[in-house]
Amino acid sequence: MPSNPLTMVGHIDRCWLFTYQTPVDDVKDLLPKNLSLVTYQNYAFWNVVISHIQAMRPKYTPKIFGLDYWHIAYRLYVKFQPLNGETIEGLYFLHSDSNSSLINLAGNLLTNFNLHPASIEIKEQNQTLEIEIKSSSTPAKIVLEPNIEARLPAHSAFSSLEMAGNFLKYKPNGIAINSDGSANVIHITRCEENWCYQLIEVKSAEWTFFKDKNIKPEVCYQVEPIDYQWNQGKNYKIVL
């Protein structure tokens, strides 16, 4: 069965994107052949998403048949050179969690997202927002401070918060490598004018997935609600 054979649509009503820098040498062996890392100042970058999706369904299916669920995914910023065309950048998925057994089953049959079961709990107080991911293999706990102005960490690879925010805004492509060495790309359709975010302060973040990994935080995006379309996977031959 081909990867990502369906075009899916849904509405993302809550979304946080956490970005981390890591030395290139620490993650280059995590990529399949024919993909390369997007780098800056000899750093590669992780992108972790925690998002709640409403009415996920195949395109043209009535909204009432859609599924609501939480999706957590650990991705690396990557790129490849198609045989014909310009370099394509996007995200390579290494691990995902979801609180929907149906999404996990269908996702592992049809996609490259590597889904696992998990539950998620959100607690909002006056000054903080706590996110707890309950998983047998990759639990996590994050505390955000949405009302505090985001700050660029001293160790950042970037010279300003604006530069970090612009560089780390991911290109809307999910990228995987097929068994024949070609690339399978989910091109995401979204209204770029409606892709709005604010950079927010992370008070603390504990990710079991990153245990023993050499990472340092960059910025965290809180993304405004937006409609997404995950298009049917498209295969590209790659320049070797």
C-alpha positions in Angstrom: 0.0 0.0 0.0 1.4 3.4 -0.9 2.2 5.8 1.9 -0.3 8.6 2.7 -2.8 7.6 0.0 -5.6 9.9 1.2 -6.0 13.7 1.3 -7.2 14.5 4.9 -8.7 17.7 6.3 -9.2 19.0 9.8 -9.2 22.0 12.1 -6.4 22.5 14.6 -7.9 24.4 17.5 -4.9 24.1 20.0 -1.3 23.9 19.0 2.1 24.4 20.5 5.4 23.9 18.7 8.6 23.5 20.7 12.0 23.9 19.0 15.3 22.6 20.2 18.9 22.9 18.8 21.2 19.9 18.8 24.7 19.3 17.3 24.5 18.0 13.8 26.7 15.0 14.6 24.2 13.9 17.3 21.3 13.4 14.9 22.6 12.9 11.4 22.5 9.1 11.8 18.8 9.2 12.7 17.9 10.1 9.1 17.4 7.6 6.3 19.6 7.8 3.3 18.8 10.6 0.8 17.6 13.1 3.5 19.8 15.8 5.0 19.4 18.1 7.9 18.4 21.8 7.8 21.2 23.4 9.8 22.3 26.8 11.1 25.6 27.5 12.9 26.4 23.8 12.8 23.2 23.0 14.7 20.3 20.8 13.6 16.8 21.4 15.0 14.0 19.4 16.6 10.4 20.4 16.3 7.9 18.9 18.7 4.2 19.5 18.2 1.4 19.1 20.6 -1.9 19.7 18.8 -5.6 19.0 19.1 -7.3 18.3 15.8 -11.0 18.5 15.3 -13.0 16.6 12.7 -10.0 14.8 11.0 -11.4 13.0 8.0 -10.8 12.2 4.3 -11.5 15.2 2.1 -15.2 15.5 0.9 -16.3 13.4 3.9 -19.0 15.1 6.0 -17.6 16.8 9.1 -19.8 14.8 11.4 -17.8 11.7 10.6 -14.5 13.3 11.6 -12.4 12.4 14.6 -11.2 14.7 17.4 -7.9 13.8 19.0 -4.6 14.9 20.4 -1.4 14.4 18.4 2.2 14.7 19.7 5.0 14.3 17.3 8.8 14.5 17.4 10.3 15.7 14.1 13.6 16.9 12.7 14.0 19.8 10.2 15.1 18.1 6.9 15.5 18.7 3.2 16.2 16.8 0.0 17.0 17.6 -3.6 14.4 16.3 -6.1 15.7 15.1 -9.5 13.7 17.9 -11.2 13.0 21.0 -9.2 14.2 23.1 -6.2 15.2 21.8 -2.8 12.2 20.7 -0.6 12.3 21.3 3.1 10.0 20.0 5.8 9.8 17.7 8.8 10.8 14.1 9.3 8.8 12.2 11.9 10.6 9.9 14.3 7.9 9.3 16.8 4.3 10.2 17.4 1.7 9.8 20.2 -2.1 10.0 19.9 -5.0 9.5 22.3 -7.1 7.9 19.6 -6.9 4.2 19.0 -8.5 4.5 15.6 -6.0 7.2 14.5 -3.1 5.1 15.8 -4.3 2.0 13.9 -5.1 3.8 10.6 -2.1 6.1 10.9 0.4 3.2 11.3 -1.2 1.4 8.3 -1.3 4.4 6.0 1.4 6.9 7.1 5.0 7.2 8.3 4.1 8.9 11.6 5.1 6.0 13.8 2.1 6.4 16.2 1.8 5.2 19.8 -1.0 5.4 22.4 -1.0 8.2 24.9 -3.3 10.4 26.9 -2.9 14.1 27.6 -4.1 16.4 30.4 -4.2 20.2 30.2 -4.4 22.4 33.3 -4.8 26.2 33.0 -4.2 28.5 35.9 -3.8 32.3 36.1 -0.2 32.5 35.0 0.7 29.0 33.8 -0.5 26.3 31.5 0.5 22.7 32.3 0.6 19.9 29.7 1.1 16.4 30.8 1.5 13.5 28.3 0.8 10.1 29.8 2.6 7.4 27.8 4.2 4.1 28.7 7.3 5.0 26.6 7.4 8.8 26.1 5.7 10.6 29.0 6.3 14.4 29.2 5.4 17.4 31.4 5.6 21.0 30.2 4.8 24.2 32.0 4.2 27.3 29.8 3.9 30.9 30.9 1.7 32.5 28.2 1.4 35.9 29.9 5.2 36.4 30.1 7.0 37.8 27.2 9.1 35.2 25.4 12.9 35.5 25.8 15.7 34.3 23.5 17.9 31.9 25.6 21.5 32.9 26.0 22.7 29.8 24.2 20.5 30.3 21.1 22.1 29.8 17.7 20.3 33.0 16.6 21.0 36.6 17.2 17.4 37.7 17.9 14.0 36.3 18.8 12.6 37.5 15.5 15.4 35.7 13.6 14.8 32.4 15.5 11.0 32.7 15.0 11.4 33.2 11.3 14.0 30.5 10.7 12.3 27.8 12.8 8.8 28.3 11.3 8.7 25.0 9.5 8.0 24.5 5.8 4.6 22.8 5.5 5.8 19.4 4.3 6.0 16.0 6.0 8.8 14.1 4.4 9.6 10.4 4.5 11.8 8.0 2.4 10.3 5.1 0.5 11.9 1.7 0.3 13.1 2.5 -3.2 15.0 5.6 -2.0 12.5 8.1 -3.4 10.9 10.7 -1.1 7.2 10.7 -0.1 6.0 14.2 0.7 2.7 15.3 2.3 2.3 18.8 1.1 0.2 20.7 3.6 -2.3 23.3 2.4 -3.1 26.1 4.8 -3.9 29.7 4.5 -0.6 31.3 5.3 -2.3 34.6 6.2 -4.2 32.7 8.9 -1.1 30.9 10.2 -0.7 33.2 13.2 1.4 32.6 16.3 3.0 34.1 19.3 6.3 33.1 20.8 5.7 32.1 24.5 7.9 31.4 27.5 8.5 27.8 28.5 9.0 27.6 32.3 10.0 23.9 32.3 9.8 20.9 29.9 10.6 17.3 30.7 10.6 15.0 27.7 11.4 11.3 28.2 11.9 11.1 24.4 14.9 13.4 24.8 16.5 11.5 27.7 20.3 11.3 27.1 20.0 13.5 24.0 22.0 16.7 23.7 19.4 19.3 23.2 18.8 23.0 24.2 15.6 24.9 23.8 15.2 27.7 21.2 11.6 29.1 21.0 8.1 27.9 21.5 5.2 28.9 19.2 1.6 29.0 20.3 -0.4 28.7 17.1 -3.8 30.2 16.6 -6.7 27.9 15.4 -6.5 27.1 11.7 -7.8 24.7 9.0 -5.4 22.3 7.6 -5.4 20.0 4.6 -2.8 17.1 4.5 -2.6 16.3 0.8 -2.2 12.8 -0.6 1.5 11.8 -0.5 3.5 12.7 -3.6 6.7 10.8 -4.6 9.9 12.4 -5.8 13.0 10.9 -7.3 16.0 12.3 -5.5 19.4 13.5 -6.8 22.0 11.0 -5.5 
